């Protein structure tokens, strides 16, 4: 039963983070750095943003395996598909309305940023496979001894540049996401620690 509850929380974290990503995109203030690449590619090819994410994450999964010199974590295909699928649902079927008023744009953007950070931190606190991008962050964090926040800021900034070159709508919101996603994830990551102890998962604390 404990593992079933953890798995439900794991999936909930991924879905919540997808909702946050979709809200940021729909806010009109600029897409998130990682999403800017997917949005930019989808602008040039007849594929959805979620589909681009799925393909790019599978490629990154193989890169992670190469860096760690281990077999690819094929179990990560589940969260990859869930992320891409739910993102498309939120983007194209749920959040269909645009936001024209400045205060509504900032409200949706802020709530999206918090939801994305909380969702990522929540599912990272479970003992199940990570989405390759977040796994990559953890690899770099472990190898460089830098904080999760610093690693995230560096990676997100690089992705934002690539997205801009692809023609994605990069704006002030993109910069804010690049600079604040790491700290937001770190904040929720710490807040969720007591829950992990209640679940009795102590052996992973060294990794987290």
Protein Blocks (a to p, Z undefined) as FASTA:
>chain_A
ZZmmmmmmmmmmmmmmmmmmmmmmmnonopafklmmmmmmmmmpccdfklmmmmmmmmmm
mmmmmmnopacdfklmmmmmmmmmmmmmmmmmmmmcccfbfklmmmmmmmmmmmmmmmmm
mmmmpccdcdfklmmmmmmmmmnopafklmmmmmmmmmmmmmmmnopacdfklmmmmmmm
mmmmmmmmmmmmmmmmmnopaklmmmZZ
